[in-house]
Amino acid sequence: MKTILRILLTAVAVFILAHVLPGVEVVSYLTAVIVAIVLGLLNFLVKPILVILTLPITIVTLGLFLLIINALIILIADYFIDGFSVSSIWMALLFSLLLSLLQSFLFSILKEDQKK
């Protein structure tokens, strides 16, 4: 149940950011849910491989290259999902940063509700 709620909160965050950012488009809420699921799968399957392959450059840049990896994950999701588009890598980077911040905020609200 917790996983489904996290996916739905991520979909809400994707939908909100798609309406706020000019270079990101999501055609429907169902597409936002699919984006949330695909991003979760890509973060689980592809991101660890990319982190290991780019470990030297990540160390040299003191971890800042992880932001580029997150943007690449967003662009991979853009490639696989019809109805979700990101205009550039810079917009993917901004989308990734804002998505992380919004998810942190939404998940903290979820944790506060579970404590009560």
C-alpha contacts under 8 A as a table, 3 or more apart, distances in Angstrom:
res1	aa1	res2	aa2	distance
1	M	4	I	5.24
1	M	5	L	6.30
2	K	5	L	5.12
2	K	6	R	6.19
3	T	6	R	5.06
3	T	7	I	6.20
4	I	7	I	5.08
4	I	8	L	6.20
5	L	8	L	5.07
5	L	9	L	6.12
6	R	9	L	5.05
6	R	10	T	6.09
6	R	107	F	7.32
7	I	10	T	5.06
7	I	11	A	6.13
7	I	33	V	6.97
7	I	36	A	5.84
7	I	37	I	6.52
8	L	11	A	4.93
8	L	12	V	6.23
8	L	33	V	6.50
8	L	36	A	7.64
9	L	12	V	5.01
9	L	13	A	6.26
9	L	103	Q	7.32
9	L	106	L	6.78
9	L	107	F	7.71
10	T	13	A	4.96
10	T	14	V	6.14
10	T	33	V	7.70
10	T	36	A	5.68
10	T	103	Q	6.29
11	A	14	V	5.00
11	A	15	F	6.06
11	A	29	Y	7.40
11	A	32	A	4.84
11	A	33	V	4.75
11	A	34	I	7.87
11	A	35	V	7.09
11	A	36	A	5.27
12	V	15	F	5.07
12	V	16	I	6.11
12	V	29	Y	7.95
12	V	32	A	7.28
13	A	16	I	5.14
13	A	17	L	6.10
13	A	99	L	6.40
13	A	102	L	6.25
13	A	103	Q	6.70
14	V	17	L	5.21
14	V	18	A	6.03
14	V	32	A	5.95
14	V	35	V	7.72
14	V	36	A	7.39
14	V	99	L	6.88
15	F	18	A	5.15
15	F	19	H	6.51
15	F	26	V	6.67
15	F	29	Y	6.67
15	F	32	A	5.82
16	I	19	H	5.32
16	I	20	V	6.33
17	L	20	V	4.92
17	L	21	L	5.77
17	L	24	V	7.59
17	L	95	F	7.14
17	L	98	L	7.62
17	L	99	L	7.32
18	A	21	L	5.55
18	A	22	P	7.44
18	A	23	G	7.93
18	A	24	V	4.99
18	A	25	E	5.17
18	A	26	V	5.93
19	H	22	P	7.37
19	H	24	V	7.67
19	H	25	E	7.33
21	L	24	V	5.78
21	L	95	F	7.71
22	P	25	E	7.76
23	G	85	S	7.86
23	G	86	V	5.68
23	G	87	S	5.03
23	G	88	S	7.51
23	G	91	M	6.17
24	V	84	F	7.46
24	V	85	S	5.68
24	V	86	V	4.59
24	V	87	S	6.50
24	V	91	M	7.35
24	V	95	F	7.84
25	E	83	G	7.33
25	E	84	F	5.53
25	E	85	S	5.20
25	E	86	V	6.64
26	V	29	Y	7.62
26	V	31	T	6.45
26	V	32	A	6.44
26	V	83	G	5.62
26	V	84	F	4.69
26	V	85	S	6.83
27	V	31	T	6.52
27	V	83	G	5.20
27	V	84	F	6.79
28	S	31	T	5.18
28	S	32	A	6.51
28	S	83	G	7.66
29	Y	32	A	4.88
29	Y	33	V	6.35
30	L	33	V	5.06
30	L	34	I	6.30
31	T	34	I	4.96
31	T	35	V	6.07
31	T	81	I	8.00
31	T	83	G	6.44
31	T	84	F	7.02
32	A	35	V	4.93
32	A	36	A	6.16
32	A	84	F	7.88
33	V	36	A	5.02
33	V	37	I	6.29
34	I	37	I	5.09
34	I	38	V	6.07
34	I	81	I	7.87
35	V	38	V	5.10
35	V	39	L	5.91
35	V	77	A	6.95
35	V	81	I	7.18
35	V	84	F	7.51
36	A	39	L	5.20
36	A	40	G	6.16
37	I	40	G	5.12
37	I	41	L	6.27
38	V	41	L	5.03
38	V	42	L	6.01
38	V	77	A	6.53
39	L	42	L	5.05
39	L	43	N	5.94
39	L	73	I	7.26
39	L	74	I	7.21
39	L	77	A	6.52
40	G	43	N	5.15
40	G	44	F	6.14
41	L	44	F	5.00
41	L	45	L	5.95
41	L	46	V	7.90
42	L	45	L	5.17
42	L	46	V	5.07
42	L	47	K	6.38
42	L	73	I	6.68
42	L	77	A	7.82
43	N	46	V	5.94
43	N	47	K	4.92
43	N	48	P	7.43
43	N	73	I	7.32
44	F	47	K	6.42
44	F	48	P	7.11
45	L	48	P	6.60
45	L	49	I	7.43
46	V	49	I	5.42
46	V	50	L	6.37
46	V	73	I	7.99
47	K	50	L	5.07
47	K	51	V	6.05
47	K	69	I	7.32
47	K	70	N	7.91
47	K	73	I	7.30
48	P	51	V	5.03
48	P	52	I	6.19
49	I	52	I	5.25
49	I	53	L	6.17
50	L	53	L	5.09
50	L	54	T	6.02
50	L	69	I	7.13
51	V	54	T	5.26
51	V	55	L	5.76
51	V	58	T	7.87
51	V	66	L	7.40
51	V	69	I	7.57
52	I	55	L	5.14
54	T	57	I	5.60
54	T	58	T	6.10
55	L	58	T	4.95
55	L	59	I	6.09
56	P	59	I	5.19
56	P	60	V	6.27
57	I	60	V	4.98
57	I	61	T	6.08
57	I	65	F	6.94
58	T	61	T	5.22
58	T	62	L	6.01
58	T	63	G	4.83
58	T	64	L	6.56
58	T	65	F	5.08
58	T	66	L	6.67
59	I	62	L	4.95
59	I	63	G	5.91
60	V	63	G	7.65
61	T	64	L	5.46
61	T	65	F	6.23
62	L	65	F	7.77
63	G	66	L	5.70
63	G	67	L	7.99
64	L	67	L	5.68
64	L	68	I	7.52
65	F	68	I	5.16
65	F	69	I	6.49
66	L	69	I	4.88
66	L	70	N	6.20
67	L	70	N	5.07
67	L	71	A	6.31
67	L	93	L	6.79
67	L	96	S	7.82
67	L	97	L	7.84
68	I	71	A	4.98
68	I	72	L	6.17
68	I	93	L	6.78
69	I	72	L	4.99
69	I	73	I	6.26
70	N	73	I	5.06
70	N	74	I	6.42
70	N	93	L	7.13
70	N	96	S	6.29
71	A	74	I	5.06
71	A	75	L	6.31
71	A	89	I	6.37
71	A	90	W	7.90
71	A	92	A	4.92
71	A	93	L	4.68
71	A	95	F	7.90
71	A	96	S	6.05
72	L	75	L	4.95
72	L	76	I	6.11
72	L	89	I	7.44
72	L	92	A	7.58
73	I	76	I	5.05
73	I	77	A	6.27
74	I	77	A	5.11
74	I	78	D	6.21
74	I	92	A	6.01
74	I	96	S	7.10
75	L	78	D	4.80
75	L	79	Y	6.25
75	L	86	V	6.94
75	L	89	I	7.27
75	L	92	A	6.66
76	I	79	Y	5.05
76	I	80	F	6.48
77	A	80	F	5.23
77	A	81	I	6.05
78	D	81	I	5.52
78	D	82	D	7.56
78	D	84	F	5.69
78	D	85	S	5.24
78	D	86	V	6.38
79	Y	82	D	7.78
79	Y	85	S	7.93
81	I	84	F	5.80
82	D	85	S	7.73
86	V	89	I	7.83
86	V	91	M	6.59
86	V	92	A	6.22
87	S	91	M	6.40
87	S	92	A	7.66
88	S	91	M	5.20
88	S	92	A	6.20
89	I	92	A	4.81
89	I	93	L	6.04
90	W	93	L	4.97
90	W	94	L	6.26
91	M	94	L	5.05
91	M	95	F	5.91
92	A	95	F	4.92
92	A	96	S	5.93
93	L	96	S	5.08
93	L	97	L	6.26
94	L	97	L	5.18
94	L	98	L	6.13
95	F	98	L	5.24
95	F	99	L	5.81
96	S	99	L	5.08
96	S	100	S	6.16
97	L	100	S	5.25
97	L	101	L	6.38
98	L	101	L	5.06
98	L	102	L	6.02
99	L	102	L	5.11
99	L	103	Q	5.90
100	S	103	Q	5.12
100	S	104	S	6.11
101	L	104	S	5.14
101	L	105	F	6.33
102	L	105	F	5.10
102	L	106	L	6.13
103	Q	106	L	5.07
103	Q	107	F	5.81
104	S	107	F	5.23
104	S	108	S	6.01
105	F	108	S	5.22
105	F	109	I	6.46
106	L	109	I	5.17
106	L	110	L	6.36
107	F	110	L	4.83
107	F	111	K	6.23
108	S	111	K	5.06
108	S	112	E	6.23
109	I	112	E	5.11
109	I	113	D	6.31
110	L	113	D	5.20
110	L	114	Q	6.41
111	K	114	Q	5.07
111	K	115	K	6.40
112	E	115	K	5.25
112	E	116	K	6.77
113	D	116	K	5.56
